[in-house]
């Protein structure tokens, strides 16, 4: 391994990230712990864990958004291009599947996701307002609640297909 100073290694973090990773990995394998860029390495490890949680929050936000659209806006889509909002049902089911797959892979995230419903709802509200604006409505006229109207359990288990069957028959 070529010799590199701690300062040069820290500079590589911003200039050539893949090389920074390669050198730090080599240093760790050689047990040259005093040369490792610990500050940036620890930050990267934290970011890795956060990225999976962010993905879970993102899936939950989509689920909450489309549940809310199904409950409150499907009458706005009747006869329109969205077929009465049925694409929202498909999106909720896809989101649930993806979220459950992540939680199967990383079970330690499940209790963390439960605590992140307010954050997921914040993102869902942004999308809900955007959907209303895109479709020519004033979002302020719809009083989208600041607090999430759904529990995690409801978001993950409510049977929207059954509701469609009940509406039809």
C-alpha positions in Angstrom: 0.0 0.0 0.0 1.3 3.5 -0.8 1.8 5.8 2.0 -0.8 8.5 2.6 -1.1 11.0 5.4 -4.3 11.4 7.4 -4.8 14.9 5.9 -4.5 13.5 2.3 -6.9 10.7 3.2 -9.4 13.2 4.6 -9.1 15.3 1.4 -9.8 12.1 -0.7 -13.2 11.8 1.0 -14.5 14.7 -1.1 -12.2 14.4 -4.1 -12.3 10.6 -4.9 -14.7 8.8 -2.6 -14.1 5.3 -4.1 -10.4 5.6 -3.6 -11.0 6.9 0.0 -13.1 3.7 0.6 -10.4 1.5 -0.9 -7.6 3.0 1.2 -9.6 2.9 4.4 -10.6 -0.7 3.8 -7.0 -1.6 3.2 -5.9 0.3 6.4 -8.5 -1.6 8.4 -7.4 -5.0 7.0 -3.8 -4.2 7.9 -5.0 -3.0 11.4 -3.4 0.4 10.8 -6.1 1.9 12.9 -4.2 5.1 13.6 -4.3 6.0 9.9 -8.0 5.4 9.3 -10.2 8.5 8.6 -12.5 7.6 11.5 -14.5 10.8 11.4 -15.8 10.3 7.9 -15.9 6.5 8.2 -18.2 6.7 11.2 -20.4 9.2 9.4 -20.7 6.9 6.4 -21.7 4.0 8.7 -24.4 6.2 10.2 -25.6 7.2 6.8 -25.9 3.6 5.7 -28.3 2.8 8.5 -30.2 6.0 7.9 -30.6 5.3 4.2 -32.6 2.1 4.9 -34.8 3.9 7.4 -35.3 6.7 4.9 -36.5 4.2 2.3 -39.0 2.8 4.8 -40.3 6.3 5.6 -40.6 7.0 1.9 -42.7 3.8 1.3 -44.8 4.6 4.3 -45.4 8.2 3.0 -46.6 6.8 -0.4 -48.9 4.4 1.4 -50.4 7.2 3.6 -50.7 9.6 0.7 -52.6 7.1 -1.5 -54.8 5.9 1.4 -55.8 9.5 2.0 -56.4 10.1 -1.7 -58.5 7.0 -1.9 -60.6 8.1 1.2 -61.0 11.7 0.3 -60.4 12.4 -3.4 -61.6 9.4 -5.4 -64.8 11.2 -6.1 -62.7 13.8 -7.9 -61.4 11.1 -10.3 -64.7 9.5 -11.2 -64.7 9.1 -15.0 -61.3 10.6 -15.2 -58.0 9.3 -16.3 -57.3 7.6 -12.9 -60.3 5.2 -13.1 -61.8 6.4 -9.9 -58.5 6.2 -8.0 -57.9 2.5 -8.5 -54.2 3.1 -9.2 -54.0 4.3 -5.6 -55.0 0.8 -4.4 -52.2 -0.7 -6.5 -49.7 1.8 -5.2 -50.7 1.1 -1.6 -50.2 -2.6 -2.1 -46.9 -2.1 -3.9 -45.7 0.2 -1.1 -46.8 -2.3 1.6 -44.9 -5.1 -0.2 -41.7 -3.1 -0.5 -41.9 -1.8 3.1 -42.5 -5.3 4.4 -39.6 -6.7 2.3 -37.2 -4.1 3.8 -38.5 -4.8 7.3 -37.9 -8.5 6.7 -34.3 -7.8 5.7 -33.8 -5.3 8.5 -36.1 -6.2 11.4 -34.5 -3.7 13.7 -36.1 -0.9 11.6 -39.6 -1.9 12.5 -39.9 -0.1 15.8 -38.1 2.9 14.3 -40.6 3.1 11.4 -43.5 3.1 13.8 -42.0 6.2 15.4 -41.6 7.9 12.0 -45.3 8.1 11.0 -45.4 11.9 11.7 -42.4 12.3 9.3 -44.0 10.1 6.7 -47.3 12.0 7.0 -45.4 15.3 6.5 -44.0 14.0 3.2 -47.4 12.6 2.2 -49.1 16.0 2.9 -46.6 17.6 0.5 -47.5 15.2 -2.2 -51.3 15.5 -1.5 -51.1 19.3 -1.9 -49.1 18.8 -5.1 -51.7 16.4 -6.5 -54.5 18.8 -5.7 -52.7 21.8 -7.4 -51.8 19.7 -10.4 -55.4 18.8 -10.8 -56.6 22.4 -10.5 -57.8 22.4 -6.9 -56.9 24.7 -4.1 -55.4 22.5 -1.4 -56.3 24.8 1.4 -60.0 24.1 0.6 -59.5 20.4 1.5 -58.2 20.8 5.1 -55.7 18.0 5.0 -55.0 17.3 8.6 -51.6 18.1 10.1 -51.7 14.9 12.2 -51.7 11.6 10.4 -55.3 10.2 10.4 -54.0 6.6 10.1 -52.3 4.2 12.5 -49.5 2.1 11.2 -51.7 -1.0 11.5 -54.4 0.6 9.4 -51.9 1.8 6.8 -50.4 -1.7 6.5 -53.5 -3.9 6.7 -56.7 -2.0 5.5 -58.3 -4.0 2.7 -59.0 -1.5 0.0 -60.0 -4.1 -2.6 -62.7 -5.3 -0.1 -64.0 -1.7 0.1 -64.2 -1.6 -3.7 -66.2 -4.9 -3.7 -68.5 -3.5 -1.0 -69.0 -0.3 -3.0 -70.1 -2.3 -6.0 -72.3 -4.8 -4.4 
